[in-house]
Amino acid sequence: MEIPVLPDVTVVFGLAVVVILVCHRMKVPAIVGMLLTGMLCGPHGLGLVRSAHDVEILSEIGVIMLLFTIGLELSLADLSRLKRPVFIGGSAQMALTWAVFFAVPYYLLDFSGGSSVLIGMLAALSSTAIVLKTLQECSQMEAPHGRVSLGILIFQDLLAVPMMLAVPLLAGSTFGFTSSIIYTVGKGALILVLLVFFAKKIMPGLLLSIVRTRSRELFLMTALAICMAVSLLTASIGLSLSLGAFLAGLLLSGSDYRENLHEAVLPFKDVFTSLFFISIGMLLNVGSASAHLGEVILAALLLLVTKAALAGTAARILGYPTRTAVLVGMALCQVGEFSFILAKTGFDKDVISEHFYQKFLAASILTMVLAPFCITLAPRIAALVCRWLRVCDAPDELPAAHYSNHLIILGFGAGGRQLARAAKNAEIPYVILEMNPDTVRNEAKKGEPILFGDASKPGVLSHICVQEAKALAVVISDAAASRRAVEIARQENPALYIVARTRFNTEITALLDLGANDVIAEEFEASLGVFTRVMDKFMIPHDDIERMVADIRREGYKSMLPGSFNELAVHVPDKSLAGLHVAVFTVDTASPLAGRSLMDVHLRREHDLTVAAARRGEEFVPNPDGPFVLSAGDRLYVMGTAEALKKGAGLFRGA
């Protein structure tokens, strides 16, 4: 039996493998590769796909899965942790971008009201997939601009579904659809009430029953059934399938099995979402885009520059310095994947013309291609902007305060807090420099000597007397800012002791070259911790472990590379030690051992067991000697082979 869509799907995935592999080698995001795949195999490209409509139907499942997983990922805890970036930064970015891109078409280009509203929506969204993936690869997620970008993206995801719901209402040039909106919102509220009841009263018991079966297949079917059933329910009353999928995910985000649900649907989401982006690429008329190449490039550049400026303004509204604002703007300057969904819906509903739709697709794809490069180059651009604007974001000085022979702490995350607490207990004078205005405000109220400022700017460190400081601890998550801060501090004070924290080994050499005295790499220290515990588990002598750790620290991170421990084999104990085990037994009142000394019971001679330690109440006795008298209730740590421990277990129970 022939499956009509199978040849097309085979061609699509086969070509996608090649294109995405090439994109990976060029460090271009996979989403861009999918769009290019669609452009190549679609009807406007090489024409390799005979039935683009069938592929498009499969791609709709990808949209459902995408929104379901986004609903699962948007937990209330995430919203609470990033509430200011989400609700203040996100609303500022969305409002500013929408207003600009609504006003220009409506007032200057004579677009209809509905079209202008949609254009504002299209421009307001950024690519969650590209931004988060690139920030993670650059180790910038925990940096201030990474947290702000994440918060704004969460707010965009929250508004994406209502915007999708509003697109069909935009058909026509007037705004006389208030009654339709009220009716639609009313239906959505009714569905939401039913879903909340289902999620609170029925879902926990249902999922518990499914989990108890320990059947992965059944759990997967349940996850898919929930997603599809809620989607069909919303579609049956005239709402979108996508809205139902999002609501299903959002309601299940508070479940104990949230991570399991996410893991179950993730492979399906990835496959079908890939088809969605490929189908978008198929819709692009390459010939038309080529004919208007100048307009497309100009539109893409205007989108990038305008969106970057407006997103940066949102970061400034939050109180972040200019450098952070520029980094946020560069991260969010591209058009998002949800914009394609909105644009396609708007095109299907005749809200926008095919001519505009094709230009928008081409310009948007170009912004997505350029997005990773914008994020990578953002620190350099931020430096140029700050130099051009002649700003340094210097902190306000504490009144009548002068620092001397003090400790400077850059960053007040977990590491900075611990260091500040230790300095306070040791009565070491210290001052903290932090870029999160909320943290500065809250900690200053508690009496912490904390200031707001960007240490990577010349002149900022001089405000906290770096020339007279004794030590500087750099514990911020922004790698580029850390390097710049170390360089400036060393120039200001050649005698200053500088210790810097970094995430990866690859940053160590750069920081040392710039003037850091010591660099603590999280990856390096974590690998040492794992190494020490594994060697200890295999009974490598402690003095040998300490010697090897000392060698590693002396040689630096290069010693962690393969081939650095060829001499380790001479320290491995006899393989017979691998058969030794330690078990804990409690001496029962009926045990023949109770009331007798270790020398009397002959555990080692008769049972091949050795008592390594004993615990009696709060007292711990390591390596008890022969006269030690065993009492009922004693907990004994006994060493022996697995067979000897099994045979001797009855001695302690009295069996």
Secondary structure, 3 states (H helix, E strand, C coil): CCCCHHHHHHHHHHHHHHHHHHHHHCCCCHHHHHHHHHHHHCCCCCCCCCCHHHHHHHHHHHHHHHHHHHHHHCCHHHHHHCHHHHHHHHHHHHHHHHHHHHHHHHHHCCCCHHHHHHHHHHHHCCCHHHHHHHHHHCCCCCCHHHHHHHHHHHHHHHHHHHHHHHHHHHCCCCCCCHHHHHHHHHHHHHHHHHHHHHHHHHHHHHHHHHHHCCCHHHHHHHHHHHHHHHHHHHHHCCCCHHHHHHHHHHHHCCCCCHHHHHHHHHHHHHHHHHHHHHHHHHHCCHHHHHHCHHHHHHHHHHHHHHHHHHHHHHHHHCCCCHHHHHHHHHHCCCCCHHHHHHHHHHHHCCCCCHHHHHHHHHHHHHHHHHHHHHHHHHHHHHHHHHHHHCCCCCCCCCCCCCCCCCEEEECCCHHHHHHHHHHHHCCCCEEEEECCHHHHHHHHHCCCCEEECCCCCCCCHHHHCHHHCCEEEECCCCHHHHHHHHHHHHHHCCCCEEEEEECCHHHHHHHHHHCCCEEEEHHHHHHHHHHHHHHHHCCCCHHHHHHHHHHHHHHHHHHHCCCCCHHHHHHCCCHHHHHEEEEEEECCCCCCCCCCEHHHHCHHHHHCCEEEEEEECCEEEECCCCCCECCCCCEEEEEEEHHHHHHHHHHHHCC
